[in-house]
Amino acid sequence: MEQKVKVALLQLTSGPDITENVGTVEAMVRDAAGQGARFILTPENTCHMGLSAEEKLSLSPAADQHPMIARMGVLAKELKVWILLGSVAVKLPDGKLHNRSIMFDANGNIVANYNKIHLFDVDLPTGETHRESDTIQPGEAASLLDLPWGKLGMAICYDLRFAYLFRALAQAGARILTIPAAFTVPTGQAHWHVLLRARAIETGSFVLAPAQVGTHHNGRKTYGHSLVIDPWGVILAEGDGEKPGIIMAELDLAAVDKARNAIPALKHDRAYAKP
């Protein structure tokens, strides 16, 4: 197993047109690979944002017809990099969508899929309303896979608030946790940094969280601040809250063992009577 890897998080302001977003992401992937990144990650909703629920349902293709999925596979193979497509909307036979995170290996093969388990249904004090369950079919399984740098556990955005998922992934061997997101600005300001650092500290894992940023087609604003966090909870790299960009960092996986040996909490579960 390799101990070090240079990663790149792509911070995006995805628009409503999949084709335009494919072009934007391709240019950034090529830039990141040119800077030496071997593992490149995109945020949640990479394929499109700023659409109504009806538009998203009608414009999202099936996985085997999805131009973003097809292009990332080609790029991964050409550039010999691993790519996490943070999430795309994938049409299902019943008409709903999966919010799906997809991992491509350096040969362009899809080696893991993860369908977002926890869905964001909320009425915010700002007046914003989100009902993911109107269009999204929740996933039913966690996803863990092997990379050259160790095991990786996959999650998406709202999953961040459910610590048990990340504990289970870490106890199953995950050394890196991916949490692509499109956080709203109010919740991002209040909770983004502290929750991501908590997940890293609780599990002794690297956390990679590429994010959407800025104002989208329908006026929705996302928080940005893409983060790379080490297993001790230290922020290694951070995007800003205003514009797209590439956030680079080097991971030294030896830090995982160091953190878990110092605080071996993953081994200290105890049975107890629940309230």
Secondary structure, DSSP 4 states (H G I P E B T S, - for coil): ---EEEEEEEEB---S-HHHHHHHHHHHHHHHHHTT-SEEE--TT-S--S--HHHHHHHPPPGGG-HHHHHHHHHHHHHT-EEEEEEEEEE-TTS-EEEEEEEE-TTS-EEEEEE--S--EEE-TTS-EEEGGGTBPPP---EEEEETTEEEEE--GGGGG-HHHHHHHHHTTEEEEE--B--BHHHIIIIIHHHHHHHHHHHT-EEEE-BBEEE-TTS-EEE---EEE-TTS-EEEE--SSS-EEEEEEEETHHHHHHHHHS-GGG--------
